[in-house]
Amino acid sequence: MSRVYNFSAGPAVLPEEVLKEAADEMMDYRGCGMSVMEMSHRSKVYDDIIKTAEADLRSLLSIPDDYEVMFLQGGASQQFAMIPMNLMKNKVADYIVTGQWAKKAYQEAQIYGKANKIASSEDKTFSYIPDCSDLPISPDADYVYICENNTIYGTKFKKLPNTKGKTLVSDVSSCFLSEPMDVTRYGLVYGGVQKNIGPAGVVIVIMKKELITEDVLPGTPTMLRYKIHADAKSLYNTPPAYGIYICGKVFKWIQKMGGLEAMKQRNEEKAKILYDFLDESSLFKGTVVKEDRSLMNVPFITGNEELDAKFVKESKAAGFENLKGHRSVGGMRASIYNAMPIEGVKALVEFMKKFEVENK
Ligand SMILES: *Cc1c(COP(=O)(O)O)cnc(C)c1O
């Protein structure tokens, strides 16, 4: 068996311990004589898996009782529609557009009501987070929407926007469980799990219970109503059962690693190694304003497209996978999620140093 250092933005690296455990349990889950993939989602055994996963997530994030936790399907993108369908009571919402994912959510919301772009960083190819301390929040806005960590551009909100009392909705797909988060500051916070937590397809929604009502936009499909899933404890229909089981294992792994404070320290240490090198390198440079740098996604360039392509090719040959930047921005991007070991980042920087010497 040989594993590469996988810098993919998503689906992304998972902890080896988790993968090994899942492999060990593949044929016979703890004496059941079957795989988790094969069992009824209504069985006692599965009930224990999903309940334990929820309890562990609640403890990791200190989620209070007045918040619901839902394991849903359709990935993060499904939420782009589900959020306005369920929350746009006045049919008005404010969007802060800091990248492709926020833009997609903003465009989707326009189908359902009046979505206002109240701030954007598109003028500088989304390389910064706009000042959100005093935005023109619409008086009748049902919510203010952000994408907290911009996976493609490598920026992160270090400070949440001042919503002037409006409900904050946040897409945390690519920074989920990378550091502590105060859930009570949001009305709804959600993330596709394939960046930091598990297999693609599962999306976790953490939502203030008082926002979960039957009062949704006319025509909202049953499957897209939060109330249906909240009342059924994520078991209205067959959930993405195997995916949730892996998420549960990742929650246990994070607990074992010391929880979210320890994750944060580890992630800061890893990111520093890479950013420090980018700041001193004479060949490579980061593309993001320093204050807004993400701990998870680190885009960088040489300034020469041919050299970028050469780097991607040679790094792949040396065992560093998926360093090519997103197709919309080019260059390179190293995604260094929770499960990327510090050795992976150190090895990458050593490789970059060598490449720099050879290509000066
Ligand atoms: C990957 C990603 C998405 C899209 O996730 P899907 O599960 O493919 O729909 C949305 N938002 C952010 C921030 C992402 O990183």
The ligand as an SDF file (V2000), in Angstrom:
LIG
                    3D

 15 15  0  0  0  0  0  0  0  0999 V2000
  -17.2300   22.3520   -2.1730 C   0  0  0  0  0  0  0  0  0  0  0  0
  -18.0440   23.4890   -1.7190 C   0  0  0  0  0  0  0  0  0  0  0  0
  -19.3960   23.6030   -2.0570 C   0  0  0  0  0  0  0  0  0  0  0  0
  -20.1050   22.6130   -2.9650 C   0  0  0  0  0  0  0  0  0  0  0  0
  -20.2670   21.3910   -2.3650 O   0  0  0  0  0  0  0  0  0  0  0  0
  -21.1150   20.2350   -3.0800 P   0  0  0  0  0  0  0  0  0  0  0  0
  -21.2390   19.2170   -2.0060 O   0  0  0  0  0  0  0  0  0  0  0  0
  -20.3300   19.7820   -4.2680 O   0  0  0  0  0  0  0  0  0  0  0  0
  -22.4150   20.8080   -3.4710 O   0  0  0  0  0  0  0  0  0  0  0  0
  -20.0900   24.6780   -1.5590 C   0  0  0  0  0  0  0  0  0  0  0  0
  -19.5050   25.5930   -0.7670 N   0  0  0  0  0  0  0  0  0  0  0  0
  -18.2020   25.5100   -0.4360 C   0  0  0  0  0  0  0  0  0  0  0  0
  -17.6000   26.5490    0.4310 C   0  0  0  0  0  0  0  0  0  0  0  0
  -17.4320   24.4570   -0.9010 C   0  0  0  0  0  0  0  0  0  0  0  0
  -16.1370   24.3850   -0.5670 O   0  0  0  0  0  0  0  0  0  0  0  0
  1  2  1  0
  2  3  1  0
  2 14  2  0
  3  4  1  0
  3 10  2  0
  4  5  1  0
  5  6  1  0
  6  7  2  0
  6  8  1  0
  6  9  1  0
 10 11  1  0
 11 12  2  0
 12 13  1  0
 12 14  1  0
 14 15  1  0
M  END
$$$$
